[in-house]
Structure formats: C-alpha cells, structure tokens
Amino acid sequence: MYLEWKIKRFEALSTKELYDLLQLRAEVFIVEQNCVYQDIDGKDEKALHLIGEDNEEIVAYARLFKPHDYFEQASIGRVVVKEHSRAKKLGHILMREAIQVIKTHFDQRKITISAQLYLKKFYESHGFIQTSEMYLEDDIPHIEMKKE
C-alpha cells in the first residue's frame, strides 16, 4: 500500500473529494458507530483537510484546525480510517502525519482533541494526556486530551 497525502483547504477540495470524505465520515461515524448526529457542522470551511489516498480511494482522513478555530490550541478532529485499511495501522500513520502538518502549517506543538473514550490508549501512544472527565458528545463517551 502506498499512501498519497493531500493537504487542502475547504475551497480547494474537488466535488469528488468532498463527496468521498463526507461519505467516509458518514460510513464510520454515523453507520458503523450507529450514531445519528449532524456531521456537517459548519467547521469544515475553517479546517485544513488531511486526506490519505490509496489508488485514488480515500482511506484515511482528519481535519486540522489552527488555534482558536475549534479549541484554544490547534486541534485534530474527525480522525477516520476506512474499515478495510485499519489492520494496516493507518490510524497511527494518520496521527503522525496530522501532528506533523500542524507543526509545519500552523507552527504549533500544543494540540487539543476531543477523543472517543475507547481510543484513549491510541491517543496516549501519540503523546496525548487526558485533561477532562468523561463527557457525552452525541451520546458517545469522550474525553478532552492534550499534547504539549
């Protein structure tokens, strides 16, 4: 598998890229996790979109925010990997890439995320620490985590 990484602002996304990334997000966050929520939240227009493609198929994606666009610090959200690609540890590759993009594009080292609780150890493996009690977001347990 060869991943091609693309970093794009909202207005630079093609119609097909936007359709494919929204389809992936819906596939995982709404259908797979059985969670009816409003994914299109008006924040995509502020985000940098990190897209990992394998043979022109989006298999990994995250949206990245500069400080004060989502949290006080830079942030990473909508971290998602296509189901058939998860065994290849793409989530770890995606997080390393996202952290690096925040460093190079926003000149930031401090990052805040709203993480699904069951992924706590995954994010800890990337240097994040829990900074809040558990809270429900769209009826899914979440925690705030920070990387300094």
C-alpha positions in Angstrom: 0.0 0.0 0.0 1.3 3.4 -1.0 -0.4 6.4 0.7 -0.5 9.7 -1.1 -1.2 12.5 1.4 -3.0 15.7 0.4 -3.5 18.8 2.5 -6.3 21.0 1.3 -8.3 24.0 2.4 -12.1 23.6 2.0 -12.3 25.7 -1.1 -9.6 23.6 -2.8 -11.4 20.3 -2.4 -12.9 19.0 -5.6 -16.5 18.0 -5.6 -15.5 14.3 -5.7 -13.0 14.7 -2.8 -15.7 16.4 -0.7 -18.2 13.7 -1.5 -15.8 10.9 -0.8 -14.6 12.3 2.5 -18.1 13.0 3.7 -19.1 9.5 2.6 -16.2 8.0 4.6 -17.1 10.1 7.7 -20.8 9.0 7.4 -19.8 5.4 6.9 -17.8 5.3 10.1 -19.2 7.9 12.5 -22.9 7.5 11.6 -23.5 4.0 10.2 -20.7 1.9 11.8 -21.0 3.6 15.2 -24.8 3.7 15.0 -24.8 7.4 16.0 -27.2 9.8 14.4 -25.6 13.2 14.6 -25.0 16.3 12.4 -21.6 15.6 10.9 -21.7 18.7 8.6 -21.2 21.2 11.4 -20.0 24.4 9.6 -16.4 23.8 10.7 -15.1 22.2 7.6 -14.7 25.6 6.0 -12.2 26.6 8.6 -10.2 23.3 8.6 -7.2 22.0 6.7 -8.3 18.6 5.3 -5.7 15.9 5.6 -6.5 13.1 3.1 -4.7 9.8 2.7 -5.4 8.1 -0.6 -4.5 4.6 -1.8 -5.1 4.2 -5.6 -7.2 7.3 -5.6 -9.5 6.0 -2.8 -9.7 8.0 0.4 -8.7 5.5 3.2 -7.6 8.0 5.9 -8.8 11.4 6.8 -8.6 14.1 9.5 -9.4 17.8 9.8 -7.0 20.1 11.4 -7.6 23.5 13.0 -5.3 26.3 13.9 -5.6 27.7 17.5 -8.9 29.4 18.3 -10.8 27.9 15.3 -12.1 24.9 17.5 -10.1 24.9 20.8 -7.7 27.4 22.3 -4.9 25.3 20.9 -4.5 23.7 17.5 -6.7 20.6 17.1 -7.3 17.4 15.2 -10.8 16.0 14.6 -12.8 13.6 12.5 -9.9 11.1 12.6 -11.1 8.3 10.5 -9.7 5.2 8.6 -11.7 3.1 6.2 -12.6 -0.2 7.8 -10.7 -2.4 5.3 -7.5 -0.4 6.0 -7.4 -0.5 9.8 -5.4 -3.7 10.1 -2.6 -1.8 8.3 -2.2 0.6 11.3 -3.2 3.5 9.2 -4.6 5.3 12.2 -1.1 5.6 13.7 0.3 6.8 10.4 -2.6 9.3 10.0 -2.0 10.7 13.5 1.8 11.1 13.0 1.0 12.9 9.7 -1.6 15.2 11.3 0.7 16.2 14.1 3.4 17.0 11.6 1.1 19.0 9.4 0.0 21.1 12.5 3.7 21.7 13.2 4.6 22.8 9.7 1.4 24.6 8.6 0.5 26.3 11.9 3.9 26.3 13.7 2.2 24.7 16.7 3.3 22.0 19.1 0.3 22.1 21.5 -2.7 20.2 20.3 -6.1 19.6 21.9 -8.5 16.9 20.9 -12.0 15.6 21.8 -11.3 11.9 21.8 -13.8 9.0 22.0 -13.0 7.4 25.3 -12.4 3.9 23.9 -9.5 5.4 21.9 -7.7 6.8 25.0 -4.7 4.4 24.7 -4.4 5.0 21.0 -4.1 8.8 21.5 -1.8 8.3 24.5 0.6 6.4 22.2 0.9 9.7 20.3 1.8 11.8 23.4 -1.7 13.0 24.4 -2.8 13.0 28.0 -6.4 13.1 29.4 -7.3 16.6 30.7 -11.0 16.2 31.4 -13.6 13.9 32.9 -15.6 11.8 30.6 -18.5 13.7 28.9 -21.1 12.7 26.3 -20.9 14.1 22.8 -23.7 12.8 20.6 -24.3 10.1 23.2 -20.7 8.7 22.8 -18.3 8.9 25.8 -15.5 11.4 25.1 -12.6 13.0 26.9 -10.5 16.0 26.2 -6.8 15.2 25.6 -3.8 17.5 25.1 -0.4 17.1 23.7 2.1 19.7 24.9 
